[in-house]
Amino acid sequence: KVDFNAGIVAAGEAQIESTVTGNDSKFRFQEESLALRDQSQVYLPINNALSEVGHVHGFIKEIGQGIQHIASRVDDLPAFVQRANDFRQITGEGLTFLNIPRSYYGIFSTTYLRNELKDLSEDCANSVSDACVRSSRIMSSNGAINIDLTNEKLEEQLECSISSEVKNEYDCNKDEILNAILRSRYHNLYNLLGENLSEETYLSIVRNKILVDVQGNDLLFQIFTSNILQRNVGDESPFLEFIQRVCSSSISDDPGTSTDTTCPVEMKAGCGGFGIRNFLTLFLSIEVGKAMLEVSQAKERHDADAVTLAERKVSIFTDQLNEANPILTAIADAMTEEGNALNAMQEATRKGNRENAESFRKAMEAASAAKNANNEKLMDCSMKYNNLMKNLRTATNLN
């Protein structure tokens, strides 16, 4: 049995038809080591350019049809990437990785702080935000909190910067405020995973710009290298992907029964899925990287107009990533719920439990409706940024 999951992915004006082909492995395991060694689950993504812009079109035009990237599994991706980054920094050689914007993981804002601390007054939240903005040691201009900032250093920086009018309120809520500021570095991931990862692991993921996806209770860590085997800077060429799969070892109610008995969740080969949530993130990050290269090349030529144009491209692609990210998360969650409900319905049907089977059928339909609704949102988002990039290109050509 082969499943096909096809859809249109748009990064700016670049439109790509992505088809993920994969067999439906029936093997199930209760030991993670067996699930990770098993090779019965295979995923093969096929990308086809539907527009004459973007990296997929460029790859096919320059190189022709072929393998764009290959994924290889490692046991500890954050440690693997950290070693690669350290090696490159020491020797000047080795792999470089795609630049994932910090907004993928989380940035700080007044709105974020008030959402985290509902009882904090607007004046106090504004004072804290202003203090963060004024200190480059705390936050960069794009709202990213310093990845190496400690609680003690943050407290020291804020202590003399908070407005006297809200100092008492700040002091009463200081611990919660400091925690919220520091957690903003990875709050998008925290909303997905909660306390399942330590702060050290979260920060390692952010520092090394690793992508994270969730399928049910399984995790998938991903990272993509920059192009390898390039003849010239800017040429299209293959790249590598490295992944780490973290299989769930939780227990749950036996699906298809109305009892309170629990059993270990069986692990699937290829646990963690394919990374559907990060599919668009990958394409947008590639386009961001290409635009950032245009920025640096334009600066070398001292071409101010070209710098402005390339920086605007970076901004548009980054804004699309930020807007699309929660929609992609909702789609991935709905797909997981739909699949779980389908499996539970089939199991209940096999056991002759019609009442449970009908309940799971309704849950499956609800998840499918949520998935379709968010796909519509994603299409609207893609069209918005397609038009923004088209207008930018048209205005540039007119000038």
TORKOL-4160 file (C-alpha; in steps of 0.2 Angstrom, whole numbers, padded with zeros to 4 digits, m for minus):
399
<pt num="1" X="0000" Y="0000" Z="0000"/>
<pt num="2" X="0007" Y="0017" Z="m0005"/>
<pt num="3" X="0000" Y="0033" Z="0002"/>
<pt num="4" X="0002" Y="0050" Z="m0008"/>
<pt num="5" X="0000" Y="0066" Z="0000"/>
<pt num="6" X="0001" Y="0080" Z="m0013"/>
<pt num="7" X="m0001" Y="0099" Z="m0011"/>
<pt num="8" X="0005" Y="0116" Z="m0017"/>
<pt num="9" X="0018" Y="0125" Z="m0007"/>
<pt num="10" X="0021" Y="0143" Z="m0010"/>
<pt num="11" X="0036" Y="0153" Z="m0004"/>
<pt num="12" X="0033" Y="0171" Z="m0011"/>
<pt num="13" X="0031" Y="0169" Z="m0030"/>
<pt num="14" X="0039" Y="0152" Z="m0030"/>
<pt num="15" X="0026" Y="0138" Z="m0031"/>
<pt num="16" X="0030" Y="0120" Z="m0029"/>
<pt num="17" X="0020" Y="0104" Z="m0030"/>
<pt num="18" X="0026" Y="0093" Z="m0016"/>
<pt num="19" X="0021" Y="0075" Z="m0016"/>
<pt num="20" X="0026" Y="0064" Z="m0001"/>
<pt num="21" X="0026" Y="0046" Z="m0006"/>
<pt num="22" X="0028" Y="0032" Z="0007"/>
<pt num="23" X="0023" Y="0015" Z="0011"/>
<pt num="24" X="0012" Y="0010" Z="0026"/>
<pt num="25" X="0023" Y="m0001" Z="0036"/>
<pt num="26" X="0013" Y="m0012" Z="0048"/>
<pt num="27" X="0027" Y="m0016" Z="0059"/>
<pt num="28" X="0025" Y="m0010" Z="0077"/>
<pt num="29" X="0037" Y="m0010" Z="0092"/>
<pt num="30" X="0038" Y="m0008" Z="0110"/>
<pt num="31" X="0057" Y="m0004" Z="0111"/>
<pt num="32" X="0063" Y="0012" Z="0103"/>
<pt num="33" X="0080" Y="0004" Z="0098"/>
<pt num="34" X="0070" Y="m0008" Z="0087"/>
<pt num="35" X="0059" Y="0005" Z="0080"/>
<pt num="36" X="0074" Y="0016" Z="0075"/>
<pt num="37" X="0084" Y="0002" Z="0067"/>
<pt num="38" X="0069" Y="m0004" Z="0057"/>
<pt num="39" X="0070" Y="0001" Z="0039"/>
<pt num="40" X="0052" Y="m0004" Z="0033"/>
<pt num="41" X="0046" Y="0014" Z="0032"/>
<pt num="42" X="0052" Y="0024" Z="0018"/>
<pt num="43" X="0047" Y="0042" Z="0013"/>
<pt num="44" X="0051" Y="0049" Z="m0004"/>
<pt num="45" X="0047" Y="0068" Z="m0007"/>
<pt num="46" X="0045" Y="0073" Z="m0025"/>
<pt num="47" X="0045" Y="0092" Z="m0029"/>
<pt num="48" X="0040" Y="0099" Z="m0045"/>
<pt num="49" X="0041" Y="0118" Z="m0049"/>
<pt num="50" X="0025" Y="0126" Z="m0055"/>
<pt num="51" X="0033" Y="0143" Z="m0057"/>
<pt num="52" X="0049" Y="0150" Z="m0065"/>
<pt num="53" X="0056" Y="0157" Z="m0049"/>
<pt num="54" X="0062" Y="0149" Z="m0033"/>
<pt num="55" X="0075" Y="0136" Z="m0029"/>
<pt num="56" X="0066" Y="0121" Z="m0036"/>
<pt num="57" X="0064" Y="0129" Z="m0053"/>
<pt num="58" X="0082" Y="0134" Z="m0052"/>
<pt num="59" X="0088" Y="0117" Z="m0048"/>
<pt num="60" X="0079" Y="0109" Z="m0062"/>
<pt num="61" X="0085" Y="0122" Z="m0074"/>
<pt num="62" X="0103" Y="0122" Z="m0069"/>
<pt num="63" X="0105" Y="0103" Z="m0065"/>
<pt num="64" X="0090" Y="0094" Z="m0072"/>
<pt num="65" X="0079" Y="0081" Z="m0063"/>
<pt num="66" X="0087" Y="0071" Z="m0049"/>
<pt num="67" X="0090" Y="0070" Z="m0031"/>
<pt num="68" X="0090" Y="0086" Z="m0022"/>
<pt num="69" X="0093" Y="0080" Z="m0004"/>
<pt num="70" X="0096" Y="0065" Z="0006"/>
<pt num="71" X="0091" Y="0062" Z="0024"/>
<pt num="72" X="0102" Y="0053" Z="0037"/>
<pt num="73" X="0097" Y="0049" Z="0055"/>
<pt num="74" X="0108" Y="0053" Z="0070"/>
<pt num="75" X="0106" Y="0048" Z="0088"/>
<pt num="76" X="0107" Y="0066" Z="0095"/>
<pt num="77" X="0105" Y="0080" Z="0083"/>
<pt num="78" X="0108" Y="0095" Z="0094"/>
<pt num="79" X="0125" Y="0087" Z="0099"/>
<pt num="80" X="0129" Y="0083" Z="0081"/>
<pt num="81" X="0125" Y="0100" Z="0075"/>
<pt num="82" X="0135" Y="0108" Z="0089"/>
<pt num="83" X="0150" Y="0097" Z="0085"/>
<pt num="84" X="0149" Y="0102" Z="0067"/>
<pt num="85" X="0147" Y="0121" Z="0071"/>
<pt num="86" X="0162" Y="0120" Z="0083"/>
<pt num="87" X="0173" Y="0111" Z="0070"/>
<pt num="88" X="0169" Y="0124" Z="0057"/>
<pt num="89" X="0173" Y="0138" Z="0069"/>
<pt num="90" X="0189" Y="0130" Z="0074"/>
<pt num="91" X="0195" Y="0124" Z="0057"/>
<pt num="92" X="0186" Y="0135" Z="0044"/>
<pt num="93" X="0180" Y="0120" Z="0036"/>
<pt num="94" X="0165" Y="0108" Z="0036"/>
<pt num="95" X="0146" Y="0109" Z="0034"/>
<pt num="96" X="0136" Y="0125" Z="0036"/>
<pt num="97" X="0117" Y="0124" Z="0039"/>
<pt num="98" X="0102" Y="0134" Z="0033"/>
<pt num="99" X="0098" Y="0150" Z="0043"/>
<pt num="100" X="0082" Y="0148" Z="0052"/>
<pt num="101" X="0075" Y="0165" Z="0058"/>
<pt num="102" X="0073" Y="0166" Z="0077"/>
<pt num="103" X="0055" Y="0170" Z="0075"/>
<pt num="104" X="0052" Y="0152" Z="0071"/>
<pt num="105" X="0057" Y="0148" Z="0089"/>
<pt num="106" X="0050" Y="0163" Z="0097"/>
<pt num="107" X="0053" Y="0182" Z="0100"/>
<pt num="108" X="0049" Y="0194" Z="0113"/>
<pt num="109" X="0035" Y="0208" Z="0113"/>
<pt num="110" X="0024" Y="0217" Z="0124"/>
<pt num="111" X="0009" Y="0207" Z="0118"/>
<pt num="112" X="0018" Y="0191" Z="0122"/>
<pt num="113" X="0022" Y="0196" Z="0139"/>
<pt num="114" X="0004" Y="0201" Z="0143"/>
<pt num="115" X="m0002" Y="0185" Z="0136"/>
<pt num="116" X="0010" Y="0175" Z="0148"/>
<pt num="117" X="0006" Y="0186" Z="0163"/>
<pt num="118" X="m0013" Y="0190" Z="0162"/>
<pt num="119" X="m0013" Y="0201" Z="0178"/>
<pt num="120" X="0002" Y="0212" Z="0173"/>
<pt num="121" X="m0004" Y="0230" Z="0169"/>
<pt num="122" X="m0001" Y="0237" Z="0152"/>
<pt num="123" X="0011" Y="0251" Z="0160"/>
<pt num="124" X="0022" Y="0238" Z="0168"/>
<pt num="125" X="0023" Y="0227" Z="0152"/>
<pt num="126" X="0027" Y="0242" Z="0142"/>
<pt num="127" X="0041" Y="0247" Z="0154"/>
<pt num="128" X="0048" Y="0230" Z="0154"/>
<pt num="129" X="0048" Y="0229" Z="0135"/>
<pt num="130" X="0056" Y="0247" Z="0133"/>
<pt num="131" X="0070" Y="0241" Z="0145"/>
<pt num="132" X="0073" Y="0226" Z="0134"/>
<pt num="133" X="0073" Y="0236" Z="0118"/>
<pt num="134" X="0085" Y="0249" Z="0125"/>
<pt num="135" X="0098" Y="0235" Z="0130"/>
<pt num="136" X="0107" Y="0226" Z="0115"/>
<pt num="137" X="0113" Y="0214" Z="0129"/>
<pt num="138" X="0095" Y="0208" Z="0131"/>
<pt num="139" X="0087" Y="0209" Z="0114"/>
<pt num="140" X="0092" Y="0211" Z="0096"/>
<pt num="141" X="0082" Y="0223" Z="0085"/>
<pt num="142" X="0071" Y="0209" Z="0078"/>
<pt num="143" X="0064" Y="0205" Z="0096"/>
<pt num="144" X="0076" Y="0189" Z="0099"/>
<pt num="145" X="0082" Y="0188" Z="0117"/>
<pt num="146" X="0100" Y="0184" Z="0119"/>
<pt num="147" X="0102" Y="0166" Z="0118"/>
<pt num="148" X="0116" Y="0166" Z="0131"/>
<pt num="149" X="0107" Y="0178" Z="0143"/>
<pt num="150" X="0106" Y="0171" Z="0161"/>
<pt num="151" X="0092" Y="0175" Z="0174"/>
<pt num="152" X="0105" Y="0184" Z="0185"/>
<pt num="153" X="0111" Y="0195" Z="0170"/>
<pt num="154" X="0094" Y="0199" Z="0164"/>
<pt num="155" X="0089" Y="0204" Z="0182"/>
<pt num="156" X="0104" Y="0215" Z="0183"/>
<pt num="157" X="0100" Y="0223" Z="0167"/>
<pt num="158" X="0082" Y="0227" Z="0171"/>
<pt num="159" X="0084" Y="0232" Z="0189"/>
<pt num="160" X="0090" Y="0250" Z="0184"/>
<pt num="161" X="0079" Y="0252" Z="0169"/>
<pt num="162" X="0061" Y="0249" Z="0175"/>
<pt num="163" X="0050" Y="0265" Z="0177"/>
<pt num="164" X="0048" Y="0271" Z="0195"/>
<pt num="165" X="0029" Y="0271" Z="0192"/>
<pt num="166" X="0028" Y="0253" Z="0190"/>
<pt num="167" X="0043" Y="0247" Z="0201"/>
<pt num="168" X="0033" Y="0240" Z="0215"/>
<pt num="169" X="0022" Y="0229" Z="0202"/>
<pt num="170" X="0038" Y="0224" Z="0194"/>
<pt num="171" X="0046" Y="0218" Z="0210"/>
<pt num="172" X="0030" Y="0208" Z="0215"/>
<pt num="173" X="0030" Y="0199" Z="0198"/>
<pt num="174" X="0049" Y="0199" Z="0195"/>
<pt num="175" X="0052" Y="0180" Z="0195"/>
<pt num="176" X="0037" Y="0177" Z="0183"/>
<pt num="177" X="0043" Y="0192" Z="0171"/>
<pt num="178" X="0061" Y="0185" Z="0170"/>
<pt num="179" X="0055" Y="0168" Z="0167"/>
<pt num="180" X="0043" Y="0174" Z="0153"/>
<pt num="181" X="0057" Y="0184" Z="0145"/>
<pt num="182" X="0069" Y="0170" Z="0145"/>
<pt num="183" X="0056" Y="0157" Z="0139"/>
<pt num="184" X="0052" Y="0169" Z="0124"/>
<pt num="185" X="0068" Y="0162" Z="0116"/>
<pt num="186" X="0059" Y="0146" Z="0113"/>
<pt num="187" X="0040" Y="0149" Z="0117"/>
<pt num="188" X="0034" Y="0143" Z="0100"/>
<pt num="189" X="0042" Y="0126" Z="0104"/>
<pt num="190" X="0036" Y="0126" Z="0122"/>
<pt num="191" X="0018" Y="0128" Z="0116"/>
<pt num="192" X="0021" Y="0112" Z="0106"/>
<pt num="193" X="0031" Y="0102" Z="0119"/>
<pt num="194" X="0028" Y="0110" Z="0136"/>
<pt num="195" X="0039" Y="0102" Z="0150"/>
<pt num="196" X="0044" Y="0087" Z="0139"/>
<pt num="197" X="0061" Y="0095" Z="0135"/>
<pt num="198" X="0073" Y="0104" Z="0147"/>
<pt num="199" X="0078" Y="0122" Z="0145"/>
<pt num="200" X="0095" Y="0116" Z="0141"/>
<pt num="201" X="0088" Y="0106" Z="0126"/>
<pt num="202" X="0077" Y="0120" Z="0121"/>
<pt num="203" X="0091" Y="0132" Z="0120"/>
<pt num="204" X="0102" Y="0120" Z="0111"/>
<pt num="205" X="0089" Y="0118" Z="0098"/>
<pt num="206" X="0087" Y="0137" Z="0096"/>
<pt num="207" X="0106" Y="0140" Z="0096"/>
<pt num="208" X="0109" Y="0127" Z="0082"/>
<pt num="209" X="0094" Y="0132" Z="0072"/>
<pt num="210" X="0085" Y="0114" Z="0072"/>
<pt num="211" X="0068" Y="0112" Z="0066"/>
<pt num="212" X="0055" Y="0102" Z="0077"/>
<pt num="213" X="0040" Y="0093" Z="0072"/>
<pt num="214" X="0027" Y="0083" Z="0082"/>
<pt num="215" X="0016" Y="0068" Z="0076"/>
<pt num="216" X="0006" Y="0062" Z="0090"/>
<pt num="217" X="0018" Y="0060" Z="0105"/>
<pt num="218" X="0033" Y="0057" Z="0093"/>
<pt num="219" X="0046" Y="0070" Z="0089"/>
<pt num="220" X="0056" Y="0074" Z="0074"/>
<pt num="221" X="0071" Y="0085" Z="0074"/>
<pt num="222" X="0077" Y="0091" Z="0057"/>
<pt num="223" X="0091" Y="0101" Z="0050"/>
<pt num="224" X="0097" Y="0105" Z="0032"/>
<pt num="225" X="0114" Y="0110" Z="0026"/>
<pt num="226" X="0118" Y="0124" Z="0014"/>
<pt num="227" X="0121" Y="0118" Z="m0003"/>
<pt num="228" X="0136" Y="0106" Z="m0006"/>
<pt num="229" X="0146" Y="0102" Z="m0021"/>
<pt num="230" X="0144" Y="0119" Z="m0028"/>
<pt num="231" X="0154" Y="0125" Z="m0043"/>
<pt num="232" X="0151" Y="0143" Z="m0039"/>
<pt num="233" X="0143" Y="0153" Z="m0025"/>
<pt num="234" X="0125" Y="0155" Z="m0029"/>
<pt num="235" X="0124" Y="0139" Z="m0040"/>
<pt num="236" X="0110" Y="0127" Z="m0037"/>
<pt num="237" X="0116" Y="0110" Z="m0030"/>
<pt num="238" X="0111" Y="0096" Z="m0018"/>
<pt num="239" X="0111" Y="0097" Z="0001"/>
<pt num="240" X="0110" Y="0085" Z="0015"/>
<pt num="241" X="0097" Y="0083" Z="0029"/>
<pt num="242" X="0100" Y="0076" Z="0046"/>
<pt num="243" X="0086" Y="0070" Z="0058"/>
<pt num="244" X="0083" Y="0063" Z="0075"/>
<pt num="245" X="0068" Y="0053" Z="0079"/>
<pt num="246" X="0061" Y="0052" Z="0097"/>
<pt num="247" X="0048" Y="0039" Z="0099"/>
<pt num="248" X="0034" Y="0040" Z="0112"/>
<pt num="249" X="0035" Y="0028" Z="0126"/>
<pt num="250" X="0019" Y="0033" Z="0134"/>
<pt num="251" X="0004" Y="0023" Z="0139"/>
<pt num="252" X="m0014" Y="0026" Z="0134"/>
<pt num="253" X="m0032" Y="0019" Z="0134"/>
<pt num="254" X="m0033" Y="0003" Z="0124"/>
<pt num="255" X="m0042" Y="0010" Z="0108"/>
<pt num="256" X="m0059" Y="0003" Z="0104"/>
<pt num="257" X="m0063" Y="m0002" Z="0121"/>
<pt num="258" X="m0074" Y="0007" Z="0135"/>
<pt num="259" X="m0063" Y="0000" Z="0149"/>
<pt num="260" X="m0050" Y="0010" Z="0159"/>
<pt num="261" X="m0036" Y="m0002" Z="0155"/>
<pt num="262" X="m0020" Y="0005" Z="0148"/>
<pt num="263" X="m0007" Y="m0002" Z="0137"/>
<pt num="264" X="0010" Y="0004" Z="0130"/>
<pt num="265" X="0009" Y="0014" Z="0115"/>
<pt num="266" X="0016" Y="0004" Z="0101"/>
<pt num="267" X="0030" Y="0013" Z="0091"/>
<pt num="268" X="0029" Y="0014" Z="0072"/>
<pt num="269" X="0044" Y="0012" Z="0061"/>
<pt num="270" X="0048" Y="0030" Z="0056"/>
<pt num="271" X="0040" Y="0037" Z="0072"/>
<pt num="272" X="0039" Y="0056" Z="0071"/>
<pt num="273" X="0033" Y="0056" Z="0053"/>
<pt num="274" X="0040" Y="0066" Z="0039"/>
<pt num="275" X="0040" Y="0083" Z="0045"/>
<pt num="276" X="0025" Y="0091" Z="0037"/>
<pt num="277" X="0025" Y="0106" Z="0048"/>
<pt num="278" X="0043" Y="0110" Z="0042"/>
<pt num="279" X="0040" Y="0108" Z="0024"/>
<pt num="280" X="0036" Y="0126" Z="0020"/>
<pt num="281" X="0049" Y="0131" Z="0033"/>
<pt num="282" X="0062" Y="0123" Z="0023"/>
<pt num="283" X="0057" Y="0131" Z="0006"/>
<pt num="284" X="0056" Y="0148" Z="0014"/>
<pt num="285" X="0072" Y="0146" Z="0023"/>
<pt num="286" X="0081" Y="0142" Z="0007"/>
<pt num="287" X="0073" Y="0158" Z="m0001"/>
<pt num="288" X="0078" Y="0168" Z="0014"/>
<pt num="289" X="0096" Y="0161" Z="0012"/>
<pt num="290" X="0097" Y="0166" Z="m0006"/>
<pt num="291" X="0090" Y="0183" Z="m0003"/>
<pt num="292" X="0103" Y="0186" Z="0012"/>
<pt num="293" X="0117" Y="0181" Z="m0001"/>
<pt num="294" X="0110" Y="0194" Z="m0013"/>
<pt num="295" X="0111" Y="0207" Z="0002"/>
<pt num="296" X="0129" Y="0203" Z="0005"/>
<pt num="297" X="0134" Y="0203" Z="m0013"/>
<pt num="298" X="0125" Y="0220" Z="m0016"/>
<pt num="299" X="0134" Y="0227" Z="m0001"/>
<pt num="300" X="0151" Y="0221" Z="m0009"/>
<pt num="301" X="0146" Y="0231" Z="m0025"/>
<pt num="302" X="0140" Y="0246" Z="m0014"/>
<pt num="303" X="0124" Y="0245" Z="m0023"/>
<pt num="304" X="0112" Y="0253" Z="m0011"/>
<pt num="305" X="0096" Y="0250" Z="m0022"/>
<pt num="306" X="0100" Y="0231" Z="m0023"/>
<pt num="307" X="0103" Y="0230" Z="m0004"/>
<pt num="308" X="0086" Y="0238" Z="m0001"/>
<pt num="309" X="0078" Y="0226" Z="m0013"/>
<pt num="310" X="0086" Y="0210" Z="m0006"/>
<pt num="311" X="0082" Y="0216" Z="0012"/>
<pt num="312" X="0064" Y="0218" Z="0007"/>
<pt num="313" X="0064" Y="0200" Z="0000"/>
<pt num="314" X="0071" Y="0194" Z="0016"/>
<pt num="315" X="0058" Y="0203" Z="0026"/>
<pt num="316" X="0044" Y="0196" Z="0015"/>
<pt num="317" X="0050" Y="0178" Z="0016"/>
<pt num="318" X="0052" Y="0180" Z="0035"/>
<pt num="319" X="0035" Y="0187" Z="0038"/>
<pt num="320" X="0027" Y="0173" Z="0028"/>
<pt num="321" X="0036" Y="0160" Z="0038"/>
<pt num="322" X="0030" Y="0169" Z="0054"/>
<pt num="323" X="0012" Y="0170" Z="0048"/>
<pt num="324" X="0012" Y="0152" Z="0041"/>
<pt num="325" X="0020" Y="0143" Z="0056"/>
<pt num="326" X="0005" Y="0142" Z="0067"/>
<pt num="327" X="m0006" Y="0137" Z="0052"/>
<pt num="328" X="0006" Y="0123" Z="0048"/>
<pt num="329" X="0005" Y="0118" Z="0066"/>
<pt num="330" X="m0014" Y="0117" Z="0066"/>
<pt num="331" X="m0013" Y="0107" Z="0050"/>
<pt num="332" X="m0001" Y="0095" Z="0057"/>
<pt num="333" X="m0011" Y="0093" Z="0073"/>
<pt num="334" X="m0027" Y="0090" Z="0063"/>
<pt num="335" X="m0018" Y="0077" Z="0052"/>
<pt num="336" X="m0012" Y="0068" Z="0068"/>
<pt num="337" X="m0029" Y="0068" Z="0076"/>
<pt num="338" X="m0037" Y="0062" Z="0060"/>
<pt num="339" X="m0025" Y="0047" Z="0058"/>
<pt num="340" X="m0027" Y="0042" Z="0076"/>
<pt num="341" X="m0046" Y="0043" Z="0075"/>
<pt num="342" X="m0045" Y="0032" Z="0059"/>
<pt num="343" X="m0034" Y="0019" Z="0068"/>
<pt num="344" X="m0046" Y="0019" Z="0083"/>
<pt num="345" X="m0061" Y="0018" Z="0072"/>
<pt num="346" X="m0054" Y="0003" Z="0063"/>
<pt num="347" X="m0049" Y="m0006" Z="0079"/>
<pt num="348" X="m0066" Y="m0003" Z="0087"/>
<pt num="349" X="m0075" Y="m0010" Z="0071"/>
<pt num="350" X="m0064" Y="m0025" Z="0072"/>
<pt num="351" X="m0069" Y="m0028" Z="0090"/>
<pt num="352" X="m0087" Y="m0025" Z="0085"/>
<pt num="353" X="m0089" Y="m0010" Z="0096"/>
<pt num="354" X="m0101" Y="0000" Z="0085"/>
<pt num="355" X="m0104" Y="0014" Z="0097"/>
<pt num="356" X="m0085" Y="0018" Z="0099"/>
<pt num="357" X="m0083" Y="0016" Z="0081"/>
<pt num="358" X="m0096" Y="0029" Z="0077"/>
<pt num="359" X="m0088" Y="0041" Z="0090"/>
<pt num="360" X="m0071" Y="0039" Z="0082"/>
<pt num="361" X="m0079" Y="0042" Z="0065"/>
<pt num="362" X="m0086" Y="0059" Z="0070"/>
<pt num="363" X="m0069" Y="0063" Z="0078"/>
<pt num="364" X="m0060" Y="0059" Z="0062"/>
<pt num="365" X="m0073" Y="0070" Z="0052"/>
<pt num="366" X="m0070" Y="0084" Z="0064"/>
<pt num="367" X="m0051" Y="0083" Z="0062"/>
<pt num="368" X="m0053" Y="0082" Z="0043"/>
<pt num="369" X="m0064" Y="0098" Z="0043"/>
<pt num="370" X="m0051" Y="0107" Z="0054"/>
<pt num="371" X="m0037" Y="0102" Z="0042"/>
<pt num="372" X="m0046" Y="0108" Z="0027"/>
<pt num="373" X="m0051" Y="0124" Z="0035"/>
<pt num="374" X="m0032" Y="0127" Z="0039"/>
<pt num="375" X="m0027" Y="0122" Z="0022"/>
<pt num="376" X="m0038" Y="0136" Z="0016"/>
<pt num="377" X="m0030" Y="0148" Z="0028"/>
<pt num="378" X="m0013" Y="0143" Z="0021"/>
<pt num="379" X="m0018" Y="0146" Z="0003"/>
<pt num="380" X="m0024" Y="0163" Z="0008"/>
<pt num="381" X="m0007" Y="0166" Z="0017"/>
<pt num="382" X="0002" Y="0160" Z="0002"/>
<pt num="383" X="m0008" Y="0171" Z="m0010"/>
<pt num="384" X="m0005" Y="0186" Z="0001"/>
<pt num="385" X="0014" Y="0184" Z="0000"/>
<pt num="386" X="0014" Y="0179" Z="m0018"/>
<pt num="387" X="0006" Y="0196" Z="m0022"/>
<pt num="388" X="0018" Y="0205" Z="m0011"/>
<pt num="389" X="0033" Y="0197" Z="m0020"/>
<pt num="390" X="0025" Y="0200" Z="m0037"/>
<pt num="391" X="0022" Y="0218" Z="m0033"/>
<pt num="392" X="0040" Y="0220" Z="m0027"/>
<pt num="393" X="0047" Y="0213" Z="m0043"/>
<pt num="394" X="0035" Y="0223" Z="m0054"/>
<pt num="395" X="0040" Y="0239" Z="m0045"/>
<pt num="396" X="0058" Y="0235" Z="m0047"/>
<pt num="397" X="0056" Y="0231" Z="m0066"/>
<pt num="398" X="0047" Y="0248" Z="m0069"/>
<pt num="399" X="0061" Y="0257" Z="m0060"/>
